């Protein structure tokens, strides 16, 4: 009897080991949308969760030059019939999209009109995820404005958008003072007007600190390139003397910012030393050598990165591209020390050597599950894909949809 019981136990252990190993190695790949390849940024995208926790992505569909939205109505993480919606198709529109949800649960997207060089806004006033008359507004049309837009809501629920003024090489901010989701006199301010600011792709990100003050991360195109941070210390939505500070010298790519549970800023970015992290340990919003950590030194790690904090354990994570061997990677600071430790980086997915990946966006849901949206481009056939990946166990087991 003991022998038979031991044999059964052994078989069970082997069975569960094989199942678990299989699960760890299993990858399910699906696509949200696809189209003809137009540029390396054919699917610029911005991802968010609605009030019910359903995934939503606003993205630039470059094949037709449209702004589109995917709202996962069925909450199954699959692009089903009727879930993809064209929001704006009036010419070449929709690049540099940035998505958020208002306090009443309605989608809001800022984006660039490439034909007219305007900053535009879509406010889904009736919550049907369709573009209805009167919901699209022009926010700024003075010169070539609107590229690299970044949208965020302040603590009072008012929408704010930072963006690039290409005619004057500066960063501007629209603060919707009266909360009507339309531009009014005096609501547009200049954040930085010296040097060519924001002049490279993926170079601008707006957020709000734990105390409700605006914080904008952007590039200054000097030599070397500077990664600068504006922190609105007095909360007046104006860039006052001493409020713009240097994070580090850097290279092109997409930098990303967030705040830890103590209200300290954290930034992921790309330098000549490759993928780095800055954690503002002393809270002065000034980049200091001791606060900068090298996370990865592979030749092209981190050119496009996105940062978020797990709402369950408050530890930082970064999803990023590795261009040399096209991969999406994920680093989570398991030790909570804002530096790299062995075993913390995993590969989310990898593709053929001639493919490319870009436009990574990382968001945790309220349960602490990380989601990543990204653009995948193949050369044979020449096609662009918008894809998402989510982690089941928060360790190594990813599903790509």
Helices and strands as residue ranges (DSSP letters): H 2-25, E 33-36, E 45-49, E 55-61, E 66-71, E 84-88, E 93-101, E 107-113, E 118-123, E 136-140, E 145-153, E 159-165, E 170-175, E 188-192, E 204-208, E 214-220, E 225-231, E 244-250, E 256-259, E 265-271, E 274-279, G 289-291, E 292-296, E 301-309, E 316-322, E 327-332, E 345-350, E 356-364, E 370-379, E 382-391, E 398-400
